[in-house]
Amino acid sequence: MTGPATSPPYLDGHGLLVGKTVLVTAAAGAGIGFATAKRCVEEGAKVVVSDTHERRLATTCEQLGESVVAAVRCDVTDEAEDRRGRQQRRPGRYCRHRRHDR
């Protein structure tokens, strides 16, 4: 019999995304979107986070800190709202950081 499975050690970032800005949807909360945004930050990226939940989006900004350049409340499953969200690009709407790379 084998024992319980163990997770491999967590890898530190290697700077793979330094100088890049990444848009991550469904980034608020504790799911794969947040994990993706977190990993992008660990790899050196600035991130734009998007989600439908304003309160959790603000919490995500706090957790990811200075690497968040913008946060947009947007439901990407609604095509019209998604289009408005991408056109909106309001840096700092839910967090204090104002810089947004194009």
C-alpha positions in Angstrom: 0.0 0.0 0.0 1.1 3.5 -0.7 0.8 6.4 1.8 -1.1 9.6 1.3 -0.1 11.7 -1.7 2.0 14.7 -1.0 2.1 17.9 -3.0 5.3 18.9 -4.8 7.1 21.9 -3.3 5.7 25.3 -4.5 8.0 26.8 -7.1 9.2 30.4 -6.8 8.6 32.7 -9.7 11.2 32.9 -12.4 10.4 36.3 -13.8 8.7 34.8 -16.9 6.2 37.7 -17.2 8.3 40.7 -16.2 7.3 43.7 -18.1 3.9 42.2 -19.1 0.4 43.1 -18.1 -2.1 40.2 -17.8 -5.9 40.4 -17.8 -7.4 37.7 -15.5 -11.2 37.2 -15.5 -13.0 35.6 -12.5 -10.1 36.7 -10.4 -11.9 37.4 -7.1 -12.3 34.8 -4.5 -10.3 31.6 -3.9 -10.7 29.8 -7.3 -8.6 29.3 -10.3 -8.9 32.9 -11.5 -7.3 34.2 -8.3 -4.7 31.5 -8.4 -3.8 32.5 -11.9 -3.6 36.2 -11.1 -1.4 35.3 -8.0 0.9 33.2 -10.2 1.2 35.9 -12.8 2.2 38.4 -10.1 4.8 35.9 -8.8 6.2 35.7 -12.3 6.6 39.4 -12.4 3.5 40.6 -14.3 1.2 43.5 -13.5 -2.4 42.3 -13.5 -5.8 43.7 -14.5 -8.4 41.7 -12.5 -12.0 41.3 -13.4 -15.0 39.7 -11.6 -18.7 40.1 -11.0 -18.3 40.4 -7.2 -17.2 44.0 -6.2 -16.4 43.2 -2.6 -14.3 40.2 -3.4 -12.6 42.1 -6.2 -11.5 44.8 -3.7 -10.2 42.0 -1.4 -8.2 40.6 -4.4 -6.6 44.0 -5.0 -5.5 44.1 -1.3 -4.1 40.6 -1.5 -2.2 41.1 -4.7 -1.0 44.7 -3.8 0.9 47.0 -6.0 0.9 44.5 -8.9 -2.8 45.2 -9.6 -3.0 48.1 -12.1 -6.8 47.9 -12.5 -9.9 46.1 -11.3 -13.1 46.0 -13.3 -16.4 44.6 -12.3 -17.6 42.7 -15.3 -19.5 39.5 -16.1 -17.6 38.0 -19.1 -20.5 35.6 -19.7 -22.6 38.5 -20.9 -21.2 39.6 -24.2 -22.4 43.2 -24.0 -21.2 43.7 -20.5 -17.8 42.1 -21.4 -17.5 44.6 -24.3 -18.3 47.5 -22.0 -15.8 46.2 -19.4 -13.0 46.0 -21.9 -13.7 49.5 -23.3 -14.1 50.9 -19.8 -10.5 50.2 -18.6 -10.9 52.3 -15.5 -7.6 51.8 -13.6 -8.0 52.3 -9.9 -11.8 51.9 -9.9 -11.7 49.4 -7.0 -8.1 49.7 -5.9 -5.7 52.5 -5.4 -3.3 51.8 -8.3 -3.7 54.0 -11.3 -1.1 52.9 -13.9 -2.3 50.8 -16.8 0.0 49.6 -19.6 -1.4 49.4 -23.1 
